[in-house]
Amino acid sequence: MLRFLARRSLGAIVILLLISAITFFLFFALPAEPARLACGKSCDPTSLAIINKNLGLDEPVPVQYAKFMAGIVAGRDFAVGHCDAPCFGYSFVSQEPVWGTIVDRFPTTLSLALGGAAVFLVCGIGIGMVAAWRRGTWIDKLFSSLSLLGASLQIYFVGVLCLAWFVSGLGIMDQPAYYPFTDNPAKWFSGMLLPWLVLSLIFMANYSRMTRSQMVEQLQEDHVRTARAKGLSGRTVFFRYAWRGAIAPIVTIFGIDLGSLFGGAMVTEYTFTLHGIGRLAVESVQLTDLPMLMGVMLVSAAAIVMFNILVDAAYAVIDPRVRLA
């Protein structure tokens, strides 16, 4: 298992290096001039040169990239002072340290993504198992129809409707907002509940259909038929034999969906006015703020890669053939 995780970790480092290099060099292919954005409208050549010097933009792009990556590990010195590791530089727009801004925003996105994942995994897999258990009945047909309806909806559309109905209209749910879990767990839960439900809706529909199809397929396998022939109860056969074979593909798809989950979190943050790193990424692109964009991209990519490693480890536990391969 350790060798398996070591291979995955080395691959993750390579992926992060490629993402950082591609993002950095593509940014400087744009026609915009970052220093002019920081300088403002009434900018003269002298002020522009000072800003380029302070931000390290007066050096060749490969040198800037090398110093940027070194600053993440060991810190970096700027004309405005020393930036401790992990140093992603200073924002071109606000002149604030990038790492501090990301640390402030990341808990919102992490709470949104993990909470949404918990909701759609529990509800989606549960609905799919019930549909497979009651295959061919009206319950199965109802859940299948609702899954198709849920998969066709969009976050920004459902989010606005839920705000109008449950918050402004009926008043049965709190206005979505992020509160630190350590300060008030109850307000954290109530403030994130509606975004969790909206974010999980599309994923829930997909996972319920996938779970149903996998369970139906597993119930036709020879080892399940053998278990039935031995006289085991239907509940034991369903949960002990069919469920174990059906969970492995679901874990694989969950690892693939992690990137989509963070993308969905970005749309959800805009819909419910949550200040997470998804919203920060869009603002950084709009303002051509390279340090902030690089920091958000690398932190998001590192989070996705880390979760994928955890999913791979879980899959290796479920199916030993993976780590032997």
C-alpha positions as a Markdown table, in Angstrom:
| # | Residue | x | y | z |
|---|---|---|---|---|
| 1 | Met | 0.0 | 0.0 | 0.0 |
| 2 | Leu | 2.8 | 2.4 | 0.8 |
| 3 | Arg | 4.4 | 1.9 | -2.6 |
| 4 | Phe | 1.0 | 2.4 | -4.2 |
| 5 | Leu | 0.5 | 5.7 | -2.4 |
| 6 | Ala | 4.1 | 6.8 | -3.2 |
| 7 | Arg | 3.5 | 6.3 | -6.9 |
| 8 | Arg | 0.3 | 8.3 | -6.7 |
| 9 | Ser | 2.1 | 11.1 | -4.8 |
| 10 | Leu | 4.9 | 11.4 | -7.3 |
| 11 | Gly | 2.3 | 11.6 | -10.1 |
| 12 | Ala | 0.5 | 14.3 | -8.2 |
| 13 | Ile | 3.7 | 16.5 | -7.9 |
| 14 | Val | 4.2 | 16.2 | -11.7 |
| 15 | Ile | 0.6 | 17.3 | -12.3 |
| 16 | Leu | 0.9 | 20.3 | -10.0 |
| 17 | Leu | 4.1 | 21.4 | -11.7 |
| 18 | Leu | 2.5 | 21.1 | -15.1 |
| 19 | Ile | -0.6 | 23.1 | -14.0 |
| 20 | Ser | 1.6 | 25.9 | -12.5 |
| 21 | Ala | 3.8 | 26.2 | -15.6 |
| 22 | Ile | 0.9 | 26.2 | -18.1 |
| 23 | Thr | -1.1 | 28.8 | -16.1 |
| 24 | Phe | 1.9 | 31.0 | -15.5 |
| 25 | Phe | 3.1 | 31.1 | -19.1 |
| 26 | Leu | -0.4 | 31.4 | -20.6 |
| 27 | Phe | -1.0 | 34.4 | -18.4 |
| 28 | Phe | 1.9 | 36.3 | -19.9 |
| 29 | Ala | 0.7 | 35.5 | -23.4 |
| 30 | Leu | -2.3 | 37.8 | -22.8 |
| 31 | Pro | -2.1 | 41.4 | -24.1 |
| 32 | Ala | -2.9 | 43.0 | -20.7 |
| 33 | Glu | -0.1 | 44.6 | -18.6 |
| 34 | Pro | -0.4 | 43.6 | -14.9 |
| 35 | Ala | 1.6 | 46.5 | -13.5 |
| 36 | Arg | -0.7 | 49.0 | -15.3 |
| 37 | Leu | -3.7 | 47.5 | -13.5 |
| 38 | Ala | -2.0 | 48.0 | -10.1 |
| 39 | Cys | -0.9 | 51.5 | -11.1 |
| 40 | Gly | -4.4 | 52.9 | -11.8 |
| 41 | Lys | -5.7 | 55.3 | -14.5 |
| 42 | Ser | -3.4 | 58.2 | -13.8 |
| 43 | Cys | -0.2 | 56.2 | -14.2 |
| 44 | Asp | 3.1 | 57.7 | -15.5 |
| 45 | Pro | 6.1 | 55.8 | -16.8 |
| 46 | Thr | 8.1 | 56.3 | -13.6 |
| 47 | Ser | 5.3 | 54.9 | -11.4 |
| 48 | Leu | 4.9 | 52.0 | -13.8 |
| 49 | Ala | 8.6 | 51.1 | -13.6 |
| 50 | Ile | 8.5 | 51.2 | -9.8 |
| 51 | Ile | 5.6 | 48.9 | -9.6 |
| 52 | Asn | 7.2 | 46.5 | -12.1 |
| 53 | Lys | 10.3 | 46.5 | -9.9 |
| 54 | Asn | 8.4 | 46.0 | -6.7 |
| 55 | Leu | 6.3 | 43.1 | -8.1 |
| 56 | Gly | 9.3 | 41.5 | -9.8 |
| 57 | Leu | 7.8 | 42.0 | -13.3 |
| 58 | Asp | 10.9 | 43.6 | -14.8 |
| 59 | Glu | 12.6 | 40.1 | -15.2 |
| 60 | Pro | 12.2 | 37.5 | -17.9 |
| 61 | Val | 9.1 | 35.3 | -17.6 |
| 62 | Pro | 11.1 | 32.0 | -17.0 |
| 63 | Val | 13.0 | 33.8 | -14.1 |
| 64 | Gln | 9.8 | 35.0 | -12.6 |
| 65 | Tyr | 8.4 | 31.5 | -12.7 |
| 66 | Ala | 11.4 | 30.0 | -11.1 |
| 67 | Lys | 11.3 | 32.6 | -8.3 |
| 68 | Phe | 7.6 | 32.0 | -7.9 |
| 69 | Met | 8.0 | 28.3 | -7.4 |
| 70 | Ala | 11.0 | 28.8 | -5.1 |
| 71 | Gly | 8.9 | 31.2 | -3.0 |
| 72 | Ile | 6.3 | 28.6 | -2.3 |
| 73 | Val | 8.9 | 26.4 | -0.7 |
| 74 | Ala | 11.3 | 28.8 | 0.9 |
| 75 | Gly | 9.7 | 32.2 | 0.9 |
| 76 | Arg | 10.7 | 35.2 | -1.2 |
| 77 | Asp | 12.0 | 38.8 | -0.9 |
| 78 | Phe | 10.2 | 41.6 | -2.6 |
| 79 | Ala | 11.0 | 45.3 | -2.7 |
| 80 | Val | 8.0 | 45.8 | -0.3 |
| 81 | Gly | 9.4 | 43.2 | 2.2 |
| 82 | His | 9.8 | 39.5 | 2.9 |
| 83 | Cys | 7.1 | 37.0 | 2.1 |
| 84 | Asp | 7.2 | 33.9 | 4.2 |
| 85 | Ala | 6.6 | 30.4 | 2.8 |
| 86 | Pro | 4.3 | 29.4 | 1.3 |
| 87 | Cys | 4.6 | 32.6 | -0.7 |
| 88 | Phe | 2.4 | 33.1 | -3.7 |
| 89 | Gly | 3.3 | 36.7 | -4.0 |
| 90 | Tyr | 1.2 | 39.9 | -3.6 |
| 91 | Ser | -2.0 | 40.6 | -5.4 |
| 92 | Phe | -1.6 | 43.0 | -8.3 |
| 93 | Val | -5.0 | 44.6 | -7.4 |
| 94 | Ser | -5.2 | 44.8 | -3.6 |
| 95 | Gln | -1.4 | 44.5 | -2.8 |
| 96 | Glu | -2.3 | 42.0 | -0.1 |
| 97 | Pro | -0.5 | 38.6 | 0.4 |
| 98 | Val | -2.1 | 36.0 | -1.8 |
| 99 | Trp | -1.7 | 33.2 | 0.8 |
| 100 | Gly | -3.6 | 35.2 | 3.5 |
| 101 | Thr | -6.5 | 35.8 | 1.2 |
| 102 | Ile | -6.7 | 32.1 | 0.2 |
| 103 | Val | -6.6 | 31.0 | 3.8 |
| 104 | Asp | -9.5 | 33.3 | 4.6 |
| 105 | Arg | -11.6 | 32.1 | 1.6 |
| 106 | Phe | -10.7 | 28.4 | 1.5 |
| 107 | Pro | -12.8 | 27.2 | 4.5 |
| 108 | Thr | -16.0 | 28.4 | 2.7 |
| 109 | Thr | -15.3 | 26.4 | -0.4 |
| 110 | Leu | -14.1 | 23.3 | 1.6 |
| 111 | Ser | -17.3 | 23.3 | 3.7 |
| 112 | Leu | -19.4 | 23.7 | 0.6 |
| 113 | Ala | -17.7 | 20.9 | -1.4 |
| 114 | Leu | -17.4 | 18.4 | 1.5 |
| 115 | Gly | -21.0 | 19.1 | 2.7 |
| 116 | Gly | -22.4 | 18.8 | -0.8 |
| 117 | Ala | -20.4 | 15.6 | -1.4 |
| 118 | Ala | -21.7 | 14.1 | 1.8 |
| 119 | Val | -25.3 | 14.9 | 0.8 |
| 120 | Phe | -25.2 | 13.5 | -2.7 |
| 121 | Leu | -23.3 | 10.4 | -1.7 |
| 122 | Val | -25.6 | 9.5 | 1.1 |
| 123 | Cys | -28.9 | 10.4 | -0.6 |
| 124 | Gly | -27.9 | 9.4 | -4.1 |
| 125 | Ile | -26.5 | 6.0 | -3.2 |
| 126 | Gly | -29.4 | 5.4 | -0.7 |
| 127 | Ile | -32.0 | 6.2 | -3.4 |
| 128 | Gly | -30.3 | 4.0 | -5.9 |
| 129 | Met | -30.2 | 1.1 | -3.5 |
| 130 | Val | -33.9 | 1.5 | -2.7 |
| 131 | Ala | -34.7 | 1.6 | -6.4 |
| 132 | Ala | -32.6 | -1.6 | -7.0 |
| 133 | Trp | -34.2 | -3.3 | -4.0 |
| 134 | Arg | -37.7 | -2.5 | -5.3 |
| 135 | Arg | -36.8 | -3.0 | -9.0 |
| 136 | Gly | -39.8 | -2.9 | -11.3 |
| 137 | Thr | -42.2 | -1.4 | -8.7 |
| 138 | Trp | -43.7 | 2.1 | -8.7 |
| 139 | Ile | -41.0 | 3.2 | -6.3 |
| 140 | Asp | -38.3 | 2.3 | -8.8 |
| 141 | Lys | -40.1 | 4.1 | -11.6 |
| 142 | Leu | -40.6 | 7.2 | -9.4 |
| 143 | Phe | -37.0 | 7.4 | -8.3 |
| 144 | Ser | -35.8 | 6.9 | -11.9 |
| 145 | Ser | -38.0 | 9.7 | -13.2 |
| 146 | Leu | -36.9 | 12.1 | -10.5 |
| 147 | Ser | -33.3 | 11.3 | -11.2 |
| 148 | Leu | -33.7 | 12.2 | -14.9 |
| 149 | Leu | -35.4 | 15.4 | -13.9 |
| 150 | Gly | -32.7 | 16.3 | -11.4 |
| 151 | Ala | -29.9 | 15.6 | -13.9 |
| 152 | Ser | -31.4 | 18.1 | -16.4 |
| 153 | Leu | -31.5 | 21.0 | -13.9 |
| 154 | Gln | -28.8 | 23.6 | -13.5 |
| 155 | Ile | -27.4 | 25.0 | -10.2 |
| 156 | Tyr | -27.9 | 28.7 | -11.0 |
| 157 | Phe | -31.6 | 28.1 | -12.0 |
| 158 | Val | -32.4 | 25.9 | -9.0 |
| 159 | Gly | -30.5 | 28.1 | -6.6 |
| 160 | Val | -32.5 | 31.3 | -7.5 |
| 161 | Leu | -35.8 | 29.4 | -7.2 |
| 162 | Cys | -34.8 | 28.0 | -3.8 |
| 163 | Leu | -33.8 | 31.4 | -2.6 |
| 164 | Ala | -37.1 | 32.9 | -3.7 |
| 165 | Trp | -39.2 | 30.0 | -2.3 |
| 166 | Phe | -37.6 | 28.8 | 0.9 |
| 167 | Val | -35.8 | 32.0 | 2.0 |
| 168 | Ser | -37.7 | 35.1 | 0.8 |
| 169 | Gly | -41.1 | 33.5 | 0.3 |
| 170 | Leu | -41.8 | 30.9 | 3.0 |
| 171 | Gly | -38.9 | 31.9 | 5.3 |
| 172 | Ile | -38.3 | 28.3 | 6.4 |
| 173 | Met | -34.6 | 28.4 | 5.7 |
| 174 | Asp | -31.8 | 30.9 | 6.7 |
| 175 | Gln | -30.1 | 33.2 | 4.2 |
| 176 | Pro | -27.1 | 31.3 | 2.9 |
| 177 | Ala | -23.9 | 32.5 | 4.5 |
| 178 | Tyr | -20.7 | 31.0 | 5.9 |
| 179 | Tyr | -20.0 | 31.0 | 9.6 |
| 180 | Pro | -16.8 | 29.3 | 11.0 |
| 181 | Phe | -17.7 | 25.9 | 12.4 |
| 182 | Thr | -15.6 | 26.5 | 15.5 |
| 183 | Asp | -17.5 | 29.7 | 16.3 |
| 184 | Asn | -21.1 | 28.4 | 15.9 |
| 185 | Pro | -21.7 | 24.9 | 14.5 |
| 186 | Ala | -25.5 | 25.4 | 14.4 |
| 187 | Lys | -25.2 | 28.7 | 12.3 |
| 188 | Trp | -22.6 | 27.0 | 10.1 |
| 189 | Phe | -25.0 | 24.2 | 9.3 |
| 190 | Ser | -28.1 | 26.3 | 8.8 |
| 191 | Gly | -26.1 | 28.8 | 6.6 |
| 192 | Met | -24.7 | 26.1 | 4.4 |
| 193 | Leu | -27.7 | 23.8 | 4.2 |
| 194 | Leu | -29.4 | 25.3 | 1.2 |
| 195 | Pro | -26.2 | 25.6 | -0.9 |
| 196 | Trp | -25.4 | 21.9 | 0.0 |
| 197 | Leu | -28.8 | 20.8 | -1.2 |
| 198 | Val | -28.6 | 22.7 | -4.5 |
| 199 | Leu | -25.0 | 21.7 | -5.2 |
| 200 | Ser | -25.8 | 18.0 | -4.6 |
| 201 | Leu | -28.9 | 17.9 | -6.7 |
| 202 | Ile | -27.3 | 17.1 | -10.0 |
| 203 | Phe | -24.7 | 14.8 | -8.5 |
| 204 | Met | -27.4 | 13.0 | -6.5 |
| 205 | Ala | -29.4 | 12.2 | -9.6 |
| 206 | Asn | -26.4 | 10.8 | -11.4 |
| 207 | Tyr | -25.3 | 8.7 | -8.4 |
| 208 | Ser | -28.7 | 7.3 | -7.8 |
| 209 | Arg | -29.0 | 6.1 | -11.4 |
| 210 | Met | -25.5 | 4.7 | -11.3 |
| 211 | Thr | -26.0 | 2.9 | -8.0 |
| 212 | Arg | -29.2 | 1.3 | -9.2 |
| 213 | Ser | -27.6 | 0.0 | -12.5 |
| 214 | Gln | -24.6 | -1.3 | -10.6 |
| 215 | Met | -26.7 | -3.1 | -8.0 |
| 216 | Val | -29.0 | -4.6 | -10.6 |
| 217 | Glu | -26.0 | -5.9 | -12.5 |
| 218 | Gln | -24.4 | -7.3 | -9.4 |
| 219 | Leu | -27.6 | -9.1 | -8.4 |
| 220 | Gln | -27.3 | -11.1 | -11.7 |
| 221 | Glu | -23.7 | -12.2 | -11.0 |
| 222 | Asp | -22.9 | -15.9 | -10.4 |
| 223 | His | -21.5 | -15.4 | -6.8 |
| 224 | Val | -24.8 | -13.7 | -5.8 |
| 225 | Arg | -26.8 | -16.5 | -7.3 |
| 226 | Thr | -24.6 | -19.0 | -5.4 |
| 227 | Ala | -25.2 | -17.1 | -2.1 |
| 228 | Arg | -29.0 | -17.3 | -2.7 |
| 229 | Ala | -28.7 | -21.0 | -3.5 |
| 230 | Lys | -27.0 | -21.6 | -0.1 |
| 231 | Gly | -30.1 | -20.2 | 1.6 |
| 232 | Leu | -28.8 | -16.8 | 2.7 |
| 233 | Ser | -31.4 | -14.2 | 3.3 |
| 234 | Gly | -32.2 | -11.6 | 0.7 |
| 235 | Arg | -31.0 | -8.8 | 2.9 |
| 236 | Thr | -27.6 | -10.5 | 3.5 |
| 237 | Val | -27.2 | -11.2 | -0.2 |
| 238 | Phe | -28.1 | -7.6 | -1.1 |
| 239 | Phe | -25.8 | -5.8 | 1.4 |
| 240 | Arg | -22.9 | -8.3 | 1.8 |
| 241 | Tyr | -22.5 | -9.6 | -1.7 |
| 242 | Ala | -24.1 | -7.3 | -4.3 |
| 243 | Trp | -23.3 | -4.0 | -2.5 |
| 244 | Arg | -19.6 | -4.8 | -2.2 |
| 245 | Gly | -19.3 | -5.4 | -5.9 |
| 246 | Ala | -21.3 | -2.3 | -6.8 |
| 247 | Ile | -19.3 | 0.2 | -4.6 |
| 248 | Ala | -16.0 | 0.0 | -6.5 |
| 249 | Pro | -17.2 | 1.7 | -9.7 |
| 250 | Ile | -19.0 | 4.3 | -7.7 |
| 251 | Val | -15.7 | 5.2 | -5.8 |
| 252 | Thr | -13.9 | 5.5 | -9.2 |
| 253 | Ile | -16.5 | 7.9 | -10.6 |
| 254 | Phe | -16.4 | 9.9 | -7.3 |
| 255 | Gly | -12.7 | 10.5 | -7.8 |
| 256 | Ile | -13.4 | 11.7 | -11.4 |
| 257 | Asp | -16.2 | 14.0 | -10.2 |
| 258 | Leu | -14.1 | 15.8 | -7.7 |
| 259 | Gly | -13.0 | 18.4 | -10.3 |
| 260 | Ser | -16.6 | 18.9 | -11.3 |
| 261 | Leu | -17.5 | 19.3 | -7.6 |
| 262 | Phe | -15.2 | 22.2 | -7.3 |
| 263 | Gly | -16.5 | 23.7 | -10.5 |
| 264 | Gly | -20.0 | 23.3 | -9.2 |
| 265 | Ala | -19.0 | 25.0 | -6.0 |
| 266 | Met | -17.8 | 28.0 | -8.0 |
| 267 | Val | -21.2 | 28.5 | -9.6 |
| 268 | Thr | -22.9 | 27.8 | -6.2 |
| 269 | Glu | -20.8 | 30.5 | -4.5 |
| 270 | Tyr | -21.9 | 33.1 | -7.1 |
| 271 | Thr | -25.5 | 32.1 | -6.8 |
| 272 | Phe | -25.6 | 32.4 | -3.0 |
| 273 | Thr | -23.1 | 35.2 | -2.7 |
| 274 | Leu | -20.6 | 33.0 | -0.8 |
| 275 | His | -17.0 | 34.3 | -0.7 |
| 276 | Gly | -15.0 | 31.2 | -1.4 |
| 277 | Ile | -12.0 | 30.6 | -3.7 |
| 278 | Gly | -14.3 | 29.8 | -6.6 |
| 279 | Arg | -15.6 | 33.3 | -6.6 |
| 280 | Leu | -12.0 | 34.5 | -6.0 |
| 281 | Ala | -10.8 | 32.7 | -9.1 |
| 282 | Val | -13.4 | 34.4 | -11.3 |
| 283 | Glu | -12.5 | 37.8 | -9.9 |
| 284 | Ser | -8.8 | 37.1 | -10.4 |
| 285 | Val | -9.4 | 36.3 | -14.1 |
| 286 | Gln | -11.6 | 39.4 | -14.6 |
| 287 | Leu | -8.9 | 41.7 | -12.9 |
| 288 | Thr | -5.9 | 39.9 | -14.6 |
| 289 | Asp | -4.5 | 39.2 | -11.1 |
| 290 | Leu | -1.8 | 36.6 | -11.8 |
| 291 | Pro | -0.5 | 35.9 | -8.3 |
| 292 | Met | -4.0 | 35.5 | -6.9 |
| 293 | Leu | -5.0 | 33.3 | -9.9 |
| 294 | Met | -1.9 | 31.2 | -9.6 |
| 295 | Gly | -2.5 | 30.7 | -5.8 |
| 296 | Val | -6.1 | 29.7 | -6.3 |
| 297 | Met | -5.3 | 27.3 | -9.2 |
| 298 | Leu | -2.5 | 25.6 | -7.3 |
| 299 | Val | -4.4 | 25.3 | -4.0 |
| 300 | Ser | -7.5 | 24.0 | -5.8 |
| 301 | Ala | -5.5 | 21.5 | -7.9 |
| 302 | Ala | -3.6 | 20.3 | -4.8 |
| 303 | Ala | -6.9 | 19.8 | -2.9 |
| 304 | Ile | -8.3 | 17.8 | -5.9 |
| 305 | Val | -5.2 | 15.7 | -6.3 |
| 306 | Met | -5.1 | 15.0 | -2.6 |
| 307 | Phe | -8.7 | 13.9 | -2.5 |
| 308 | Asn | -8.0 | 11.7 | -5.6 |
| 309 | Ile | -5.1 | 10.0 | -3.8 |
| 310 | Leu | -7.5 | 9.3 | -0.9 |
| 311 | Val | -10.1 | 7.9 | -3.3 |
| 312 | Asp | -7.4 | 5.7 | -5.0 |
| 313 | Ala | -6.4 | 4.4 | -1.5 |
| 314 | Ala | -10.0 | 3.6 | -0.7 |
| 315 | Tyr | -10.4 | 1.8 | -4.1 |
| 316 | Ala | -7.2 | -0.1 | -3.4 |
| 317 | Val | -8.7 | -1.3 | -0.1 |
| 318 | Ile | -11.9 | -2.3 | -1.8 |
| 319 | Asp | -10.2 | -4.1 | -4.7 |
| 320 | Pro | -6.7 | -5.4 | -3.9 |
| 321 | Arg | -6.0 | -6.0 | -7.6 |
| 322 | Val | -5.5 | -2.3 | -8.0 |
| 323 | Arg | -2.5 | -2.0 | -5.8 |
| 324 | Leu | -1.1 | -5.3 | -7.1 |
| 325 | Ala | -1.3 | -3.8 | -10.6 |
